[in-house]
Amino acid sequence: MMLMLLLTLTTVGAKTRIMLISDPHVMGPGVLIKKGAAWEDAVYYDRKLTEYSAEIFDELIAIALREKPELFLITGDLTKDGELVSHQYVAEKLQLLKQAGIKPFVIPGNHDLGTEESMEFDGNNSYDVKVADAKQFAEFYRDFGYGPDAERDENSLSWISEPLPGLVLIGVDTGNL
């Protein structure tokens, strides 16, 4: 996963504000049904603050809404492990930015299309959960790099867009390299 920014400051302007985050690993509601042994085992070695990821992400969205950058970029690992409910949560929050005139863009990371940790947790049990495939990912984020404002590589989730005159974003899906 990589996002490259190519810009000419004389064209874009030195006052262009960009908020960039990476690896929020947002766990959407419904992944943790009830704490128990299964959840404790899953997070024992986890350094990602997964249990608080939605709250942290909500705060990042609030900061963006307050600071009003022109662009808001997430460079991969948007979700805990690609769970559909987690993607839905992230996409809904990004819509708030779009409605406020901020242009969000995303590129998937290695956790966004599912991993062996893609589970929901209910007490002492964990269960497989539905994860996004490439087509679903592009649909969730059609307004954030996968819609008509971007050119998309037909064999991956890579894209290129010019969201501001003179500013070209290239989102490279390294999962398919």
Secondary structure, DSSP 8 states (H G I E B T S, - for coil): -EEEEEE-HHHH-TT--EEEE----B--TTSEEE-SHHHHHHHTT--S-GGGHHHHHHHHHHHHHHH--SEEEEES--BSS-BHHHHHHHHHHHHHHHHTT-EEEEE--TTTT--TT-EEEETTEEEE--B--HHHHHHHTTTTTSSTTEEE-TTSS-EEEEEETTEEEEEE-GGG-
